[in-house]
């Protein structure tokens, strides 16, 4: 028998099998690619492998994404809180400005009072010095025994100040007429 008449080309069976299986593979791939999402659960990216847009952080697993109205209401509450805080700060600043003006006014008054007190003290010192000069002149004009009696009754500090202003001879004459205790006290004060 002639093999050529009954059998076509020898690689025909292999080629037919390849074409048949290739066609089946193409149908399977097309079915998987064109099937609706989720139709084949084993096909497609896993949930953890899903692409996310760049620079957008995925929300936490247990934290739901807030809705736009909720975010807007939270922003409005925060804005109102900031306005309230701003008004409070503005009121406190105004109170501080009023207090500052009052403090500055009182400080000016205190400075004026201090200036008058200083002028009064200067006048008092001047008058005291003038009185001391007059008293010294009076003591110089007195006889030493009368000046000694007067000094005996004076305060030790004042008597020492007057003796300092007297001439040495007159002060010595007056000290010699004083009691020994009084003369010793005045002499000690004169040394200071």
C-alpha positions in Angstrom: 0.0 0.0 0.0 0.9 3.3 -0.7 1.4 5.3 2.4 1.2 8.6 0.7 -2.4 8.1 -0.5 -3.8 7.2 2.9 -1.7 9.3 5.1 -1.2 12.9 4.4 2.0 14.6 5.4 3.6 13.0 8.4 3.8 16.1 10.7 0.2 16.9 10.2 -1.0 15.3 13.4 1.5 17.3 15.5 0.5 20.5 13.8 -3.2 19.9 14.2 -2.7 19.2 18.0 -0.7 22.3 18.4 -3.3 24.4 16.6 -6.1 22.9 18.6 -4.4 23.4 22.0 -3.3 26.9 21.1 -6.9 27.8 20.1 -8.1 26.4 23.5 -5.5 28.4 25.4 -6.4 31.6 23.5 -10.1 31.1 24.4 -9.2 30.5 28.1 -6.9 33.6 28.3 -9.6 35.8 26.6 -12.3 34.5 29.0 -10.1 35.3 32.0 -9.2 38.8 30.7 -12.7 39.7 29.5 -14.6 38.3 32.5 -16.1 40.8 35.0 -14.0 41.7 38.0 -14.4 39.1 40.8 -15.7 36.4 38.4 -12.6 34.4 38.8 -11.4 34.9 42.4 -7.9 33.4 41.7 -7.3 35.8 38.9 -6.1 39.5 39.2 -4.2 41.3 41.9 -4.5 40.5 45.5 -6.1 43.2 47.8 -2.7 43.8 49.5 -1.0 44.1 46.1 -3.6 46.6 44.6 -2.0 49.7 43.2 -2.5 52.9 45.2 -2.1 56.3 43.8 1.2 58.0 44.4 1.7 60.1 47.6 -1.7 59.0 49.0 -1.5 57.2 52.3 -4.0 54.4 52.7 -6.2 54.8 55.7 -5.6 52.7 58.7 -7.1 49.2 58.6 -9.5 49.7 61.4 -10.1 53.5 60.9 -12.9 54.4 58.5 -12.2 57.2 56.1 -14.1 60.3 57.2 -16.7 61.6 54.9 -16.5 65.1 53.4 -19.4 66.6 55.4 -17.9 65.3 58.6 -14.6 66.9 57.8 -16.3 70.1 56.9 -18.2 70.2 60.2 -15.0 69.5 62.1 -13.3 72.3 60.3 -16.2 74.7 61.0 -16.0 73.8 64.8 -12.3 74.4 64.8 -12.7 77.7 63.0 -15.4 78.8 65.6 -13.1 77.7 68.4 -10.2 79.8 66.9 -12.5 82.8 66.5 -13.6 82.5 70.2 -10.0 82.2 71.3 -9.0 85.2 69.2 -11.8 87.3 70.7 -10.7 86.3 74.2 -7.1 87.2 73.4 -8.2 90.6 71.9 -10.3 91.3 75.1 -7.3 90.5 77.3 -5.0 92.6 75.2 -7.4 95.6 75.6 -7.6 95.0 79.4 -3.8 95.0 79.5 -3.6 98.3 77.5 -6.1 99.9 80.0 -4.1 98.6 83.0 -0.8 99.8 81.4 -2.2 103.3 81.0 -3.4 103.2 84.6 0.0 102.0 85.9 1.8 104.7 83.8 -0.5 107.4 85.3 0.1 106.2 88.8 3.8 106.0 88.2 3.8 109.6 87.0 1.9 110.6 90.2 4.3 108.6 92.4 7.3 110.3 90.6 5.7 113.7 91.3 5.1 112.8 94.9 8.7 111.6 95.2 10.0 114.8 93.7 8.0 116.9 96.1 9.2 114.7 99.0 12.9 115.1 97.9 12.4 118.9 97.6 10.8 118.9 101.1 13.7 116.9 102.5 16.2 119.3 100.9 14.3 122.3 102.4 14.2 120.5 105.8 18.0 119.9 105.7 18.6 123.5 104.6 16.4 124.8 107.4 18.0 122.4 110.0 21.4 123.5 108.9 20.3 127.1 109.2 18.9 126.5 112.7 22.1 124.7 113.7 24.1 127.6 112.5 21.9 130.0 114.5 22.2 127.8 117.6 26.0 127.6 117.2 26.1 131.4 116.9 24.0 131.6 120.0 26.2 129.1 122.0 29.3 131.1 120.9 27.7 134.3 122.2 26.7 132.7 125.6 29.0 132.5 128.5 30.4 128.9 128.8 28.6 128.1 132.0 25.2 128.9 130.5 26.0 127.0 127.3 27.1 124.0 129.5 23.8 124.0 131.3 21.9 124.1 128.0 24.0 121.3 126.6 23.5 119.2 129.7 19.7 119.0 128.9 20.2 118.4 125.1 20.1 115.0 123.3 23.6 113.6 123.0 23.6 113.4 119.2 22.4 117.0 118.8 24.9 118.3 121.4 27.7 116.4 119.6 26.8 118.0 116.3 26.8 121.5 117.8 30.1 120.9 119.5 31.6 119.9 116.2 30.7 123.3 114.8 32.1 125.3 117.7 35.6 126.5 117.7 38.0 124.2 119.7 38.6 126.6 122.6 34.8 127.3 123.1 33.9 123.6 122.8 36.6 122.7 125.4 35.3 125.3 127.8 31.7 124.0 127.5 32.8 120.3 127.9 34.8 121.2 131.0 31.6 122.5 132.6 29.5 119.4 131.8 29.0 116.5 134.2 31.8 113.8 133.7 29.3 111.2 132.3 27.8 113.7 129.8 31.3 115.0 128.8 32.5 111.4 128.2 29.5 110.5 126.0 29.9 113.7 123.9 33.6 113.2 123.5 33.0 109.6 122.3 30.5 110.9 119.8 32.9 113.6 118.6 35.4 110.9 117.8 33.0 109.0 115.5 
